[in-house]
Amino acid sequence: RKVWNAIQLSKIYTGKPSTTVQATFGLPDTKRGDTWVYGNMNIIDPTTQRRFKTANFLIQDGKVLLVEAN
């Protein structure tokens, strides 16, 4: 399974169409309002070396406004 860099994940997808996220990750596991939640991921923050399993994509007007790993 791919290991995602939390900083790069944000840089790559912020401002992109939501269709790009869906093409890469498929349908979200959960939708919480405007936030698409993808679980069972392998994400690492290179500055703290913390590992995360969930990526949250805040979608507004069909575009990614914010990406957070937790």
C-alpha positions in Angstrom: 0.0 0.0 0.0 1.2 3.5 -0.8 2.7 5.7 1.9 1.4 9.3 1.5 3.4 12.3 2.7 0.9 14.5 4.6 2.4 17.8 3.3 2.5 16.6 -0.3 -1.0 15.2 -0.1 -2.2 18.7 0.8 0.0 20.4 -1.8 -1.2 18.1 -4.6 -4.9 18.1 -4.0 -5.7 21.6 -2.5 -7.4 23.6 -5.3 -8.0 20.5 -7.5 -11.5 19.4 -8.6 -13.2 16.9 -6.4 -13.3 14.5 -9.4 -9.5 14.3 -9.1 -9.7 13.0 -5.6 -12.4 10.6 -6.6 -10.3 9.3 -9.5 -7.4 8.7 -7.2 -9.1 7.3 -4.1 -12.5 6.2 -5.3 -15.7 7.1 -3.5 -15.2 8.4 0.0 -15.7 6.0 2.9 -17.8 8.7 4.6 -19.1 12.1 3.9 -19.5 14.5 6.8 -21.2 17.5 5.3 -18.7 19.0 2.8 -15.9 16.7 4.0 -14.9 13.5 2.3 -13.3 11.0 4.6 -11.0 8.3 3.4 -9.8 5.7 6.0 -7.4 2.9 6.0 -4.7 5.1 4.5 -1.0 5.1 5.3 0.0 8.8 5.8 3.2 10.1 7.5 4.0 13.7 8.5 7.7 14.1 7.6 8.3 16.9 10.1 7.0 15.0 13.2 7.2 11.4 11.9 3.6 10.9 13.1 1.5 8.4 11.2 -2.1 8.8 10.3 -4.8 6.5 8.9 -7.4 9.0 7.7 -7.5 11.8 5.1 -10.2 14.5 5.2 -10.9 16.5 2.0 -13.0 19.6 2.5 -14.9 20.1 -0.8 -16.4 23.4 -1.6 -17.9 24.4 -5.0 -16.5 21.2 -6.5 -12.9 21.9 -5.5 -10.7 20.8 -2.6 -10.4 23.6 -0.1 -8.4 21.8 2.6 -6.7 18.5 3.2 -6.1 17.2 6.7 -4.6 13.9 7.9 -5.6 12.4 11.2 
